Amino acid sequence: MKVIDYKDYDISLGPLIDVQHPLDYKEKHDPRSINIYADKLILNHKLYLDKNRPYYIICKRGNLSKKVVQILSFYGYNVILVKNF
């Protein structure tokens, strides 16, 4: 699993996708991120993602984003876990 520290993320690296629930996203999120809830992203990955691009996955606590990265990596996507948010 590819991992990057939050402080090392830059928007030029690729999109930052926050996978937490929209209500939690309202409470705390990185303003550079877009919110696609984990279940929605996993079930509709072909709609949202391109296997030729990198995506940076984040959530408030880190557990949900880790699971999403594991699943999407299995599907063949270039996803990187952003930790320590």
Secondary structure as the mmCIF struct_conf table of DSSP 4:
data_model
#
loop_
_struct_conf.conf_type_id
_struct_conf.id
_struct_conf.beg_label_comp_id
_struct_conf.beg_label_asym_id
_struct_conf.beg_label_seq_id
_struct_conf.end_label_comp_id
_struct_conf.end_label_asym_id
_struct_conf.end_label_seq_id
STRN STRN1 LYS A 2 ASP A 5
HELX_RH_3T_P HELX_RH_3T_P1 TYR A 6 ASP A 8
HELX_RH_3T_P HELX_RH_3T_P2 ILE A 11 LEU A 13
STRN STRN2 LEU A 16 ASP A 18
BEND BEND1 GLN A 20 GLN A 20
HELX_RH_AL_P HELX_RH_AL_P1 PRO A 22 GLU A 27
BEND BEND2 LYS A 28 LYS A 28
TURN_TY1_P TURN_TY1_P1 PRO A 31 ARG A 32
STRN STRN3 SER A 33 ASN A 35
HELX_RH_AL_P HELX_RH_AL_P2 ALA A 38 LEU A 43
TURN_TY1_P TURN_TY1_P2 ASN A 44 ASN A 44
HELX_RH_AL_P HELX_RH_AL_P3 HIS A 45 TYR A 48
TURN_TY1_P TURN_TY1_P3 LYS A 51 ASN A 52
BEND BEND3 ARG A 53 ARG A 53
STRN STRN4 PRO A 54 ILE A 58
BEND BEND4 LYS A 60 GLY A 62
HELX_RH_AL_P HELX_RH_AL_P4 ASN A 63 PHE A 74
TURN_TY1_P TURN_TY1_P4 TYR A 75 GLY A 76
STRN STRN5 ASN A 78 LYS A 83
#
